[in-house]
Amino acid sequence: MEKKIPTNTITRDIKALSQPTGNIYESVVILSRRANQIALAEKKELSKKLEDFKNERDTKDEVFENKEQIEISKYYERQPKPDLVAIAEFENDELYFRKAKAEDGEGVE
């Protein structure tokens, strides 16, 4: 099941984003970390798919264009950006987060 995530940037209500944590800065850190996780996962997935197209004869000067390779790259370019996916997950309560406990008992991010 594919989620309906906008592919362009839209204006967000800061108060709504800060509600789950009570602090906009904590929300931004959570969103940033999740976006980095998503970007890393997408990069690994794309690299794995494109690795199949590597040819031992290829050099930096001589790269053969492959239609399948181009289509895979275009598919990933059309996907919503990781930050938009993270925000959508956060807004839909699909994102789990917690504060780490410090030794003195105060929460630390």
C-alpha positions as CSV (number, residue, x, y, z in Angstrom):
1,M,0.0,0.0,0.0
2,E,1.5,3.3,-1.1
3,K,1.1,6.4,1.0
4,K,-0.2,9.6,-0.4
5,I,2.7,12.0,0.2
6,P,3.0,15.3,-1.6
7,T,6.1,15.6,-3.8
8,N,6.3,19.3,-3.3
9,T,6.9,21.5,-0.3
10,I,3.8,22.8,1.5
11,T,3.4,25.2,4.4
12,R,3.1,23.5,7.7
13,D,1.5,24.7,11.0
14,I,4.4,24.9,13.5
15,K,2.0,24.5,16.5
16,A,0.7,21.2,15.0
17,L,4.2,19.9,14.4
18,S,5.3,20.7,18.0
19,Q,2.2,19.1,19.6
20,P,3.5,15.5,19.9
21,T,6.7,16.6,21.6
22,G,5.7,19.8,23.2
23,N,8.7,21.5,21.6
24,I,9.2,22.5,18.0
25,Y,13.0,22.0,18.2
26,E,12.5,18.4,19.4
27,S,10.1,17.8,16.6
28,V,12.6,19.1,14.1
29,V,15.4,16.9,15.4
30,I,13.1,13.8,15.3
31,L,12.0,14.7,11.7
32,S,15.7,15.3,10.7
33,R,16.8,12.0,12.1
34,R,14.0,10.1,10.4
35,A,14.6,11.8,7.1
36,N,18.3,10.8,7.3
37,Q,17.2,7.2,8.0
38,I,14.9,7.2,5.0
39,A,17.5,8.8,2.7
40,L,20.1,6.3,3.7
41,A,17.7,3.3,3.1
42,E,16.8,4.7,-0.3
43,K,20.5,5.2,-1.2
44,K,21.3,1.6,-0.3
45,E,18.4,0.3,-2.2
46,L,19.2,2.3,-5.3
47,S,22.9,1.4,-5.1
48,K,22.0,-2.3,-4.9
49,K,19.8,-2.1,-7.9
50,L,22.3,-0.1,-10.0
51,E,25.1,-2.4,-9.0
52,D,23.6,-5.1,-11.2
53,F,24.4,-2.8,-14.2
54,K,28.0,-2.3,-13.4
55,N,30.3,-3.6,-16.1
56,E,34.0,-4.4,-15.5
57,R,34.8,-2.7,-18.8
58,D,33.2,0.6,-17.8
59,T,35.6,3.4,-17.1
60,K,35.0,7.0,-16.0
61,D,35.3,8.1,-19.7
62,E,33.3,5.3,-21.2
63,V,29.9,4.6,-19.7
64,F,27.2,2.8,-21.6
65,E,23.7,4.0,-21.2
66,N,21.2,1.4,-20.2
67,K,17.5,2.0,-20.5
68,E,16.6,0.0,-17.4
69,Q,19.2,1.8,-15.4
70,I,17.8,5.2,-16.5
71,E,14.3,4.1,-15.7
72,I,15.3,3.0,-12.2
73,S,17.1,6.3,-11.6
74,K,14.0,8.3,-12.8
75,Y,11.7,6.2,-10.6
76,Y,13.8,7.3,-7.5
77,E,13.9,10.9,-8.7
78,R,10.1,11.0,-8.8
79,Q,9.7,9.6,-5.2
80,P,8.8,12.1,-2.5
81,K,11.8,13.6,-0.7
82,P,12.8,11.9,2.6
83,D,11.9,15.0,4.7
84,L,8.4,15.0,3.2
85,V,8.0,11.3,4.0
86,A,9.2,11.9,7.6
87,I,6.8,14.7,8.1
88,A,3.9,12.6,6.7
89,E,4.8,9.8,9.1
90,F,5.0,12.2,12.0
91,E,1.7,13.8,11.2
92,N,0.0,10.4,10.9
93,D,1.4,9.1,14.2
94,E,3.3,6.4,12.3
95,L,6.7,7.5,13.8
96,Y,7.9,6.1,17.1
97,F,10.2,8.2,19.2
98,R,11.3,8.4,22.8
99,K,13.6,10.5,25.0
100,A,16.7,8.9,26.2
101,K,17.1,9.0,30.0
102,A,20.2,10.7,31.4
103,E,21.9,9.4,34.6
104,D,20.5,12.3,36.6
105,G,17.0,11.4,35.5
106,E,16.4,14.3,33.1
107,G,15.4,13.5,29.5
108,V,18.1,14.1,26.8
109,E,17.6,14.0,23.1
